């Protein structure tokens, strides 16, 4: 999993209740993590790999996001 994909998954996990997945992609685009188009491609990849369903993370997605969160805290 590439770093941008990991950041996106963590962003989706940490999003506020009133934010959509699309909002998270736009926030990360504004932060310079990736372009909107790249963010949408990464989102589709996360979805294809079973980390994301329509508008929520799957159990596997939550577990992976928690692992990523711990990795970032250690660095």
Secondary structure, DSSP 8 states (H G I E B T S, - for coil): --HHHHHHHHHHHH--TT--HHHHHHHHHHTTSS-HHHHHHHHHHHHHTTSB-SSSB-HHHHHHHHHHHHHHHH-
